[in-house]
Each structure stands twice: as structure tokens, then as C-alpha cells.
Amino acid sequence: MNKLIITIGLLSGLSYQTDGTRVDYTEKIKLAESINHIQDMKEWMQSDVDNDNIITDLGEFYMENLNEVEDILIEIYNTK
């Protein structure tokens, strides 16, 4: 019975730390993917600025906002 419960817990993406705190790994995976997407968007925006596909000031504004979002997501990721 215990093996069944452990298997179901692992398959559902849930785990528990030694102090009994529940950890939802699927949430961490979603946050990591979100951070990865923001980093991709930053690369694309920098490429657009470098190739004059967007006004430099506007590109820098977008980059600042993407940096803020990335910082917030990293902070959330590190507290989970």
C-alpha cells in the first residue's frame, strides 16, 4: 500500500521535504519554463534592436520590463 501511495505522489508531481512541507514540482517546472521564455524574448528583442527592426528607445523599454518580470519570476522560483 505504501508503494502505491509513493508512486501516486511521484506521478502527480508532489513531494514532501523532510520537515513535511509539501513541494509541488510541476509548479517549479512551470516557473522555470516561464523564466526560459522571458530569456528567449530578451534575446529576440536585443536582436531586433541590433538589426534596427525596432526603435532603440522602445526596445530598451521592453528589455527593462522583461528584466523586471524575469527578476520577479526568479524570486518566486527561489522561494518555492
C-alpha positions as CSV (number, residue, x, y, z in Angstrom):
1,M,0.0,0.0,0.0
2,N,2.8,2.4,0.9
3,K,4.5,1.8,-2.5
4,L,1.2,2.7,-4.2
5,I,0.9,5.9,-2.3
6,I,4.5,6.9,-3.0
7,T,4.1,6.1,-6.7
8,I,0.9,8.1,-7.0
9,G,2.6,11.0,-5.2
10,L,5.6,10.9,-7.6
11,L,3.4,10.7,-10.7
12,S,1.4,13.7,-9.6
13,G,4.5,15.9,-9.2
14,L,4.1,16.2,-5.4
15,S,6.8,15.6,-2.9
16,Y,7.5,16.4,0.7
17,Q,10.6,17.8,2.3
18,T,12.0,16.2,5.5
19,D,10.1,18.7,7.7
20,G,6.8,17.6,6.0
21,T,6.5,20.7,3.8
22,R,4.7,19.9,0.5
23,V,6.6,20.7,-2.7
24,D,4.8,21.0,-6.0
25,Y,7.4,20.2,-8.6
26,T,5.0,20.9,-11.5
27,E,4.8,24.5,-10.3
28,K,8.5,24.8,-10.2
29,I,8.8,23.4,-13.8
30,K,6.2,25.9,-15.0
31,L,8.1,28.8,-13.4
32,A,11.4,27.5,-14.9
33,E,9.8,27.4,-18.3
34,S,8.4,30.9,-17.9
35,I,11.8,32.2,-17.0
36,N,13.2,30.4,-20.1
37,H,10.6,32.1,-22.3
38,I,11.3,35.5,-20.9
39,Q,15.0,35.0,-21.6
40,D,14.2,34.0,-25.2
41,M,12.1,37.1,-25.6
42,K,15.0,39.2,-24.3
43,E,17.3,37.7,-26.9
44,W,14.8,38.3,-29.7
45,M,14.3,41.9,-28.5
46,Q,18.1,42.5,-28.4
47,S,18.3,41.0,-31.9
48,D,15.6,43.3,-33.2
49,V,17.3,46.4,-31.6
50,D,20.7,45.3,-33.2
51,N,19.1,44.8,-36.6
52,D,17.1,48.1,-36.4
53,N,13.8,46.3,-36.5
54,I,12.5,48.3,-33.6
55,I,13.3,51.8,-32.3
56,T,16.2,51.6,-29.8
57,D,14.3,53.5,-27.1
58,L,11.3,51.3,-27.4
59,G,13.4,48.1,-27.4
60,E,15.2,49.3,-24.3
61,F,11.9,50.0,-22.6
62,Y,10.7,46.4,-23.4
63,M,14.0,45.0,-22.2
64,E,13.6,46.8,-18.9
65,N,10.2,45.4,-18.4
66,L,11.3,41.9,-19.4
67,N,14.2,42.1,-16.9
68,E,11.7,43.1,-14.1
69,V,9.4,40.2,-15.0
70,E,12.4,37.8,-15.1
71,D,13.6,39.0,-11.7
72,I,10.1,38.5,-10.2
73,L,9.8,35.0,-11.6
74,I,13.3,34.1,-10.3
75,E,12.4,35.4,-6.9
76,I,9.2,33.3,-6.8
77,Y,11.1,30.2,-8.1
78,N,13.7,30.6,-5.3
79,T,11.0,30.8,-2.6
80,K,9.2,27.6,-3.7
